[in-house]
């Protein structure tokens, strides 16, 4: 994929193309909102080219990878926030 917007610490926008579904690109948007108590709300939006693409991605079990990616993002943001 390609990063289109990286506006720290507010927004990340990038495209994603999974190897198992070539030529089916989706646009991911993460909005980060600072909350009290040194917390952050992350809102993710995935824009697929079609309902069939969305259903195809979900059928692969990609949710596990998405959870892992959010954990990695959380770790990265924690490290960046302390510097």
N, C-alpha and C positions, 0 to 999 in steps of 0.2 A: 504494500500500500504506500500511500504518499501522505505526509502531514501537510495539511492545508493551512491550519491555524494553530499556533502554539502561543497563546496569550496567558502567560503565567501571572498569577495563579488562578485565572478565571475560566479559561476555555481551551479545549483541545479538540480539533476537528481533523479527521483523517479518513482515508479510504482503506478498505480491507478486502482482500481477495484471498479466499482459502484455496490451498493447492488442490483439495479434493473437488472443488467446484470452480475450475478456471473460467474466466470471462463473466463471472457473476460477482460484481463489485458492489459493496455497500458502503454507505457514508456513515461514519460513527461520529457522534458529538458527545463530549463530556463537558458538563458545566459544573464547576466547583464553587461552592458557596461556604464561606467561613461562618461557623456557628460558635456560640459561647462555649466555654469549657475546652478550648483548643481542639475543637472538632471541625470536621468538614463534611458537608453534604455533597454527594456526587450524584448528578442526574445524567443518565446515559440515554441517548436516543440513537436507534439504528434505523437508517433509511435504506430499504431494499429496492431493487429495480422492479420487483413484482411480488405478489403474494406467493407465487410458486417458489421464488428464490428464498423468501423468508421460511416457508415450510420446509424446503430442502435443507437449509442450514439447521433448523431445529431438529430435523430427523437424524442428523449426524451425531447428536449428542454434544453439540458445541457449547452447551451451557457450562460443562465442566471447565473447558478452556477459558470461558468468559469469567468464571469465578476466580480462576488462577490469575488471570490478567488484572482483575480488580485488586486482588491481594498484592500483586507486584506494584501496581500503581500506588496503593496505600503505603507500602514500604518506601517507595521512591519519594513520595510527598513528605513522609515523616523525616527522611534524611535531609531533604532540601530545606524543610522548615527549620531545622536546627542549625543551619549554616548561615 
